[in-house]
């Protein structure tokens, strides 16, 4: 069974077949038409972008029996031989190989002979930067006085390694790296012709992973076809390439945003257990973050975005809105750094986890409040411990760390209770703190002042419920249905207003932090002390410290008359209003 690899079978045969190098094909076609073909060309560009293919097409264009022509026939003996790389007058040399070196040595003699049957002797020298000094000298002499029947095409990936004397004697073409779209389109054509059915997303992933090299992309497709046959699914791609599904990247980013370290640990664990490539995973996260930046920069419709992003635009857009560019850039920086470090260590997994934790810390820090509510208890990691003292393990009666257990079936189940637990424990533990009592008592006054001076912020904060306060921050809980209010309060300009009034009334410089609280903690269903063995803080109320209410503050008594405030008070302190006078 002989199988010709796709890269060879679908090698471009005409100028118009060449993808992504129109700036070169146009110039070459013009040169042929105007009979101004240079005696030496230098093709420069990264691997797999079509340099050798272009060289062969140019050779055919010059030597085709119907030529010189911009449309070589691809049928005559000469065209066919050149396409196969076996034509006697088109000499392909690989400067990196020993044979190449020998060939260059004899080059000065061989250029003197006229072509056997074609118009020109065409020397295609691949990896030209690998030539020895001796070979360069031999080549240079020939380039200085080229016989009219000789053409040189030098190809290189490393222009800076070529002597200036060589470069200056060639007409230089800079081959572009191919875009993911270029590659994607090509792969799609190949699959159609090969009658290979591919799940959406597969080709886009391959195109992205090829980093601008058509040859790499085609060889990946070869591998996929030989692995999966004529039906290629996303999971085939995952298995073969060791990549992670895009959905998992979305979930990971959500976990990072929410400060859910347990979820992050689980993703790392899964990748490790499934033997997926950690560095490839890092690359995937990096390009995902990059797309989010592009979307935030308003390039939603742009061709800068890969096809898969355009197909899933809504989801990318939604996620992009959760972050800001500063964070995304810092996160990419961190990951690129980690990627570099990974080369020198066997423990890539630890580095991956650490990097993701750092990013989580940045994410929660950048957006302000969340750091202080959900993540802060977890994030300050002991310096050398990659796995955080997970709160998830607290929920686990067996004491084994659930977060890294492979038996863990669902990361959502794992992370959900954490939020609740934090809120509940905050409620419980905070009952005793002095600051909490103090701020609780001043809270109505803080609200009143805000209502008078900053209606908008007041309208937001009043939907929250003061949970606790300490020396650093005031924590206000919002039910799920008030997440809109909560989100707005994460904006620094609104948050600052609240902090300003907290300081004004209490004399304390405290940061506002918000958290999501379970719906059963909402005032509409006042938490009943009997349902919990602890003392919920909402039993604190203005009336429980009568001195407070009668402190003689005009604002306070005024406030108590205000129906809106009554409602607010009702929401914050379920019992206060009932006990009023
Ligand atoms: Zn021909």
Boltz pocket constraint, residues with backbone or C-beta under 6 A from the ligand:
constraints:
  - pocket:
      binder: B
      contacts: [[A, 60], [A, 63], [A, 64], [A, 65], [A, 66], [A, 72], [A, 73], [A, 74], [A, 75], [A, 76], [A, 77], [A, 78], [A, 79], [A, 80]]
      max_distance: 6.0
